[in-house]
Each structure stands twice: as structure tokens, then as C-alpha cells.
């Protein structure tokens, strides 16, 4: 198909039991003045009214919507792969079925594409927070450090930003760089070629069945991480949109909104570590990538602070994966984080299973040593999130009571997390000097570069530096 006959945008929308949301999502596309697009609408095995709603939209807008109802069982990642193979547009974008586009988003995207012709278009999002859901803020961007600068500089800037979430829906991609990561092919327009010998080896696989089931191997968080790395290593140019183009719905029932108490360690900790190993094995670290480094650092921080949640059985299963990856394990030393180096050394010294256990024990001991002077003080954890909740839980296990949480997001002021009240740090300014001396704060985040800024903020408010511990 010649480019002149292609729509500018192929918009992929995935649906799974979203009867309360999918109409707003589709209307946010269809009601925009810009019309040079197609919608690839996939239902991934819904059992609610989503199928009826999607069928109705496809019948009313046959010139815009191509609807695919996928059979059960539901397979994570399946719609994305099929959308990549069936798109007709010159650019590909994704919208989750419970989110929606901001007004004027498509025209803004079109203007950027037609003027700059970048491989990657990206931008910021705003949140639509449901009652009792926890807000998720986007990073604060400086567009001048992304647009009209060398591509490598733009990617390096983005990789350094705290809270720059790497969700696939924030990237609009030129069709020739869309990675068919599910099959290992790097270009959309190439025909599918399968090496039977390699496929047989892949089917035998060196990944234990337990890990496949528990970690959605090759899918979910693993697939997203590999996808993002591939996107930034395949692109040669990028443009950042001036206005937020995407509305991310913070749902009370989504996995990202669930509190730590409703999630298990194997989802939060083990998956991150195995993703790091997978990225290293897949790339063999032959080409340094700022985003590969970013993902490894942030995922390792999540593992480090949450690994106490893992059971001994889970660690034994992860150890099997580590042993299978022993040839590429040495590449962990090339990642720019001392924690990966420390884990690698423990595994080399003690073996995979005992090395994981030893590393886990060291993290608990390190936290307790750092907080040894906090007994009798009002202890706060700053900020909220998986690392903050995990830290509060670990402290409780070790007999240290947490007074509450701190967070700079005003929408979290006054909410209850794990039976503890969250407040904005500015409330500490109203404390007397005596109260401030009796206040201790533990900073726990997966963004290492954010921690010093949070510490400085607390010091400016009068919290003694010896009462602040960066986990």
C-alpha cells in the first residue's frame, strides 16, 4: 500500500471487560475533528457487555473501526501483536480501553508528524482519578531538551527523568520502527520467518513453568520493558508534544492502583529481577542504551526494596532462571547500578539460590541499621507507592511502628494507605522545633535520582538530617 493511500494513524484500542469505560474511549477518538485514522479495536476475551458495545460501534462506524473479537482464553499481549501486524497507517498509536484522548490530541499529533516527520512522537498525560484510587503523576518535562536537539541527547534526558513512566501508550511510532517483539522481529514490513531449530529450542525453553505462570513470561511487564528498549534503540528522531494528549484513568480495580497488601511479592519483586535478566540475555549488552540502563536501575530498586516479600520457593524458582542465564549474567556488571553489582557478587560467591537469600537478608539488615536511631520517634515513609508501602510493611515486621506517609501529590493529602494517613510534607513545617527533632523520615523510591531532592526538601522544612534515611 502506497503511503498516500494509508491513513496517517492506526489507533489500537484493546478491551477486556471494560463495559463502563470503552464508550468514552471510542468517543474521545471519533468526536475529534481530525479524521485521517483507522481504529483497530480488539476484544481480548471479555465476558461483560464490552463485546456488545464494541460490535455496535463497529457497525455504526464501518469506515473507521476494524473490530476483532479474540477467542478465549485471554492472552496478555496478544492484541498488541495482532494490531502491529494488521495496521495500515503510517504511524501507530495505542489507547488502553479504559483511558481516553484529550480534546484536540489527534490534530496536535498530526501537526507534529507532518511538520517534523519524527520516528517517535511522545508527550505527557493527565489523570482522571476515580474515588478511592491513588493518583499517579507524570514527570515534569522541559520540551526544549527533547525537541530540536540530537536524538541521543533527547533520549539521555528522558532516561534521567524521575517518574517518566514507560507505558507503551505514550509513544506514537512511525510504522517502519514498530518492533514485533512478540516474535523477535524488529520490523513490521518484514514477512514472518521462523527458524524451526530455534523455535524448537525456544519451546523447550529454560524457564521453569512456575515462572511462566507467575510472571507472564514474555508478556506483561517483560514485554513492555523489551518494547520500550526496542523503540528507543530503533528510532532516530523524536518529538515531544506541547500539550498533554492522553488521559490516564486511575481505577480502583486496576493492578497499578491496588495496594501492596493485595499484591504478592512474585508480581512486584521477582518479575522485575527476571525482566532485567531477560533484557540482558536478549541484548547481550552489545550496545549500551540509556533506556536499557534506566529500566534495569529502576527495576533493580524495586527488587531490592521488595525482595523480602519473596518466599524461599519463589527464590528457588528464580534461581533456576539465573542458572539458565549464567552466560549473560556477567553483563549485569555493565549496568550502572551498584545494587546489581552487589547481587551479582552474592550469586557468584554463594550460588544462585543462596545468593538471592543472602541479598534479601542484607537489605533487611541495612534498613534496620539505618533506622536504629528512630525508636521513640514519629516515623514517616516518603513518598507513597510500592517501595514506600513495602518499607512500611518491613518496618512493621521488624517492630518499628510507622506514623504515616508523606507525598508531594496534593490529591493524596488525607487519604489512608495501609491504615496510615498520608499528608503533604508541608504540614511538617507547622511542627515545633521539638516535634521536628522527634520526627524521622525514611525515603523509599525506585527513582534513585529523586531521593536527594526529597531529602533536601525535608531539611529545608527543619527535619534534622540525622533523622532522614534514604533507603
Protein Blocks (a to p, Z undefined) as FASTA:
>chain_A
ZZklpcfbdcddddehilkmmmmmmmmmmmpmblcbcdddddehiabfklmmmmmmmmmm
mmlpccddddddddehklmmmmmmmpcbfbdcdddfkbccdehklmmmmmmmmmnopabd
cddddddddehiacdddddddfklmgopafklmmmmmmmpghiafbfklpccdfklmccf
knopabfklccdddfklmmmmmnopadfklmmmnoghiajlmmmmmmmmmmmmpmbdcdd
fbdcbdcdddfkbmklpcfklpcfklmmmmmmmmmmmmmmmnnomaccfklmmmmmmmmm
mmmmmmmmpcfklmmmmmmmmmmmmmmmmmmmmpccfklmmmmmmmmmnojklmmmmmmm
mmmmmmmmmmmmmgoiacddddedjklmmmmmmmmmnopacfbdcdfblklgopaeehia
cddfklmmmpcfklmmmpccddddfblklmmmmmmmmmmnopafklpccZZ
